[in-house]
Amino acid sequence: MNNTSIVDYIGKTVLIFRTDRGLTQEQLAEKSGFTQGYISAIEHGNRHLGHLSSLQKVSRAFGCQLSELVRYAEELREIDRK
């Protein structure tokens, strides 16, 4: 069984949401106020979007609610647990 934290799935979710919306890392960085390097580190699991305000900025950049981003990450985690 996989006991990975939901936080570990946020990066995967950011990558999926970004590519589904046809955004580059640079475009997402510009929309969210982060650097491209920070976005890359999040997507690769080298950094976490641990602060609620950071998660909110990214969800706004995607044009979605924060709850949608978290819910998708939870779904990914549940899939991995199976």
C-alpha beads as a LAMMPS data file, in Angstrom:
LAMMPS data file: protein, C-alpha beads

82 atoms
81 bonds

1 atom types
1 bond types

-500.0 500.0 xlo xhi
-500.0 500.0 ylo yhi
-500.0 500.0 zlo zhi

Masses

1 110.0

Atoms # bond

1 1 1 0.000 0.000 0.000
2 1 1 1.210 3.506 -0.860
3 1 1 1.214 5.858 2.158
4 1 1 2.362 8.904 0.217
5 1 1 0.987 12.236 1.409
6 1 1 -1.479 14.214 -0.673
7 1 1 1.174 16.936 -0.872
8 1 1 3.297 14.579 -2.970
9 1 1 0.535 14.385 -5.571
10 1 1 0.101 18.127 -5.973
11 1 1 3.103 18.308 -8.315
12 1 1 1.683 15.579 -10.542
13 1 1 -1.627 17.396 -10.545
14 1 1 0.029 20.679 -11.541
15 1 1 1.752 18.927 -14.448
16 1 1 -1.497 17.306 -15.622
17 1 1 -3.553 20.485 -15.303
18 1 1 -0.874 22.518 -17.091
19 1 1 -0.531 20.151 -20.034
20 1 1 -4.311 19.664 -20.301
21 1 1 -4.652 23.426 -20.647
22 1 1 -1.861 23.656 -23.222
23 1 1 0.333 25.856 -21.032
24 1 1 4.106 25.840 -20.920
25 1 1 5.887 26.049 -17.586
26 1 1 6.821 29.616 -18.497
27 1 1 3.194 30.547 -19.139
28 1 1 2.032 29.002 -15.880
29 1 1 4.841 30.749 -14.040
30 1 1 3.796 34.102 -15.488
31 1 1 0.120 33.532 -14.655
32 1 1 0.833 32.363 -11.098
33 1 1 3.652 34.743 -10.176
34 1 1 6.257 32.001 -9.714
35 1 1 9.397 31.313 -11.709
36 1 1 9.620 28.645 -14.380
37 1 1 12.241 26.869 -12.271
38 1 1 9.872 26.750 -9.304
39 1 1 7.072 25.312 -11.450
40 1 1 9.461 22.691 -12.819
41 1 1 10.618 21.748 -9.319
42 1 1 7.000 21.372 -8.170
43 1 1 6.111 19.164 -11.120
44 1 1 9.143 16.950 -10.577
45 1 1 8.503 16.590 -6.851
46 1 1 11.589 18.554 -5.823
47 1 1 9.506 21.293 -4.177
48 1 1 6.077 21.346 -2.592
49 1 1 3.316 23.893 -2.878
50 1 1 2.824 23.612 0.849
51 1 1 1.401 27.024 1.575
52 1 1 -2.283 27.562 0.995
53 1 1 -1.589 30.910 -0.669
54 1 1 0.738 29.204 -3.180
55 1 1 -1.861 26.569 -3.982
56 1 1 -4.429 29.325 -4.428
57 1 1 -2.203 31.211 -6.889
58 1 1 -1.724 28.110 -9.004
59 1 1 -5.405 27.187 -8.965
60 1 1 -6.301 30.726 -10.048
61 1 1 -3.772 30.479 -12.870
62 1 1 -5.598 27.348 -14.030
63 1 1 -8.969 29.052 -13.702
64 1 1 -10.221 26.528 -11.175
65 1 1 -11.084 26.328 -7.517
66 1 1 -8.448 25.225 -5.028
67 1 1 -10.734 22.362 -4.038
68 1 1 -10.642 21.010 -7.617
69 1 1 -6.842 20.896 -7.578
70 1 1 -6.767 19.103 -4.223
71 1 1 -9.568 16.713 -5.178
72 1 1 -7.700 15.654 -8.324
73 1 1 -4.521 15.066 -6.302
74 1 1 -6.535 12.927 -3.871
75 1 1 -7.899 10.893 -6.791
76 1 1 -4.355 10.266 -8.076
77 1 1 -3.300 9.095 -4.644
78 1 1 -6.261 6.708 -4.419
79 1 1 -5.411 5.238 -7.824
80 1 1 -1.835 4.603 -6.675
81 1 1 -3.084 2.910 -3.506
82 1 1 -4.888 0.232 -5.513

Bonds

1 1 1 2
2 1 2 3
3 1 3 4
4 1 4 5
5 1 5 6
6 1 6 7
7 1 7 8
8 1 8 9
9 1 9 10
10 1 10 11
11 1 11 12
12 1 12 13
13 1 13 14
14 1 14 15
15 1 15 16
16 1 16 17
17 1 17 18
18 1 18 19
19 1 19 20
20 1 20 21
21 1 21 22
22 1 22 23
23 1 23 24
24 1 24 25
25 1 25 26
26 1 26 27
27 1 27 28
28 1 28 29
29 1 29 30
30 1 30 31
31 1 31 32
32 1 32 33
33 1 33 34
34 1 34 35
35 1 35 36
36 1 36 37
37 1 37 38
38 1 38 39
39 1 39 40
40 1 40 41
41 1 41 42
42 1 42 43
43 1 43 44
44 1 44 45
45 1 45 46
46 1 46 47
47 1 47 48
48 1 48 49
49 1 49 50
50 1 50 51
51 1 51 52
52 1 52 53
53 1 53 54
54 1 54 55
55 1 55 56
56 1 56 57
57 1 57 58
58 1 58 59
59 1 59 60
60 1 60 61
61 1 61 62
62 1 62 63
63 1 63 64
64 1 64 65
65 1 65 66
66 1 66 67
67 1 67 68
68 1 68 69
69 1 69 70
70 1 70 71
71 1 71 72
72 1 72 73
73 1 73 74
74 1 74 75
75 1 75 76
76 1 76 77
77 1 77 78
78 1 78 79
79 1 79 80
80 1 80 81
81 1 81 82
